[in-house]
Amino acid sequence: MRIGILGTGTLAGALGQGWARAGHELVIGGRSQVKAEKLAERLGHGVLPVTPREAITGIDAVLLAVSWDGVEDMLGLAGASDGTLEGTPLIDPTNAVAHGVGALLTGHGESMAGRIAGLASKAHVVKAFHLFPASQWTSPPGGGGQSRVTVAMCGDDSAALHVVSELVRDVGGTPAILGTLDRVRQLEEVAGFVIGLTFAGFDPNSAVPHVPSSAVS
Ligand SMILES: NC(=O)c1ccc[n+]([C@@H]2O[C@H](COP(=O)([O-])OP(=O)(O)OC[C@H]3O[C@@H](n4cnc5c(N)ncnc54)[C@H](OP(=O)(O)O)[C@@H]3O)[C@@H](O)[C@H]2O)c1
């Protein structure tokens, strides 16, 4: 696939590394061209620095790897409101949560994925990759460094969910579709729950029951 990454920070670098290693063609656009050039050089594999506009043009999937409060600016820089992303999977990994607390900063009942869908005209938004730290994606799949994890996602378009599922597998995850964007607020709350417990000194894994999947089938 040809993948566009918007953002040049930690998550852009981690997923960029995983997808480049899996053989995808990557372009990276940031608000700083210098940072895009540095990240592309670090990733190697023919990854190219481009403008945000170029990072969403003629692309099979786009990752919006920016801080939640930079989403509107970045989509504006890319010109996402003009329909360029029509039918394109747009992956939203953002966490709009209060640092160290985990409370969501979006309005009551509002989701980041819904906000992004409103800003990126006709894109097929898929919420994914928001729950695990970026370091989860930097070891080669099956390399023994990390255990296999389940990536829960929400989206309205089945073809886009299929594309993102492939991208999850490419970095060693197992995709799990929770539902449509009607349920995405729930998925965003889970990240707040995990972040809140972690900062309070608890292992979030110990705060949910271990239910074997066979018990619910
Ligand atoms: N890191 C993780 O472990 C992780 C895991 C899951 C989800 N996430 C989510 O993924 C997203 C990116 O996280 P990150 O860790 O990669 O963050 P990061 O390293 O701080 O990078 C943030 C990126 O957003 C850009 N940005 C910030 N404000 C902007 C604005 N107003 N306009 C345009 N670009 C702007 C930054 O550009 P500059 O460098 O030019 O400031 C940078 O490229 C966040 O929403 C985060 O919640 C992160």
The ligand as a Gaussian input file, in Angstrom:
#p B3LYP/6-31G(d) Opt

LIG

0 1
 N        3.166000       8.040000      21.591000
 C        2.335000       7.065000      21.926000
 O        2.737000       6.090000      22.616000
 C        0.897000       7.095000      21.453000
 C        0.147000       5.921000      21.562000
 C       -1.174000       5.916000      21.126000
 C       -1.743000       7.085000      20.622000
 N       -0.993000       8.227000      20.546000
 C       -1.628000       9.429000      19.990000
 O       -1.018000       9.678000      18.736000
 C       -0.946000      11.092000      18.504000
 C        0.521000      11.457000      18.265000
 O        1.222000      11.123000      19.438000
 P        2.817000      11.219000      19.499000
 O        3.247000      10.517000      20.718000
 O        3.387000      10.856000      18.210000
 O        2.994000      12.773000      19.778000
 P        4.302000      13.657000      19.553000
 O        5.522000      12.841000      19.505000
 O        4.211000      14.757000      20.555000
 O        4.056000      14.260000      18.079000
 C        2.951000      15.106000      17.894000
 C        2.879000      15.494000      16.433000
 O        1.757000      16.376000      16.294000
 C        2.218000      17.561000      15.617000
 N        1.413000      18.706000      16.004000
 C        1.142000      19.155000      17.241000
 N        0.382000      20.257000      17.186000
 C        0.183000      20.522000      15.865000
 C       -0.501000      21.528000      15.159000
 N       -1.158000      22.509000      15.807000
 N       -0.501000      21.479000      13.810000
 C        0.162000      20.496000      13.140000
 N        0.846000      19.504000      13.758000
 C        0.847000      19.524000      15.108000
 C        3.657000      17.707000      16.073000
 O        4.350000      18.592000      15.236000
 P        5.643000      19.379000      15.800000
 O        6.687000      18.344000      16.070000
 O        5.977000      20.303000      14.688000
 O        5.232000      20.052000      17.081000
 C        4.120000      16.262000      15.948000
 O        4.396000      15.927000      14.617000
 C       -1.526000      11.778000      19.733000
 O       -2.859000      12.148000      19.488000
 C       -1.454000      10.689000      20.814000
 O       -2.469000      10.825000      21.781000
 C        0.317000       8.262000      20.950000

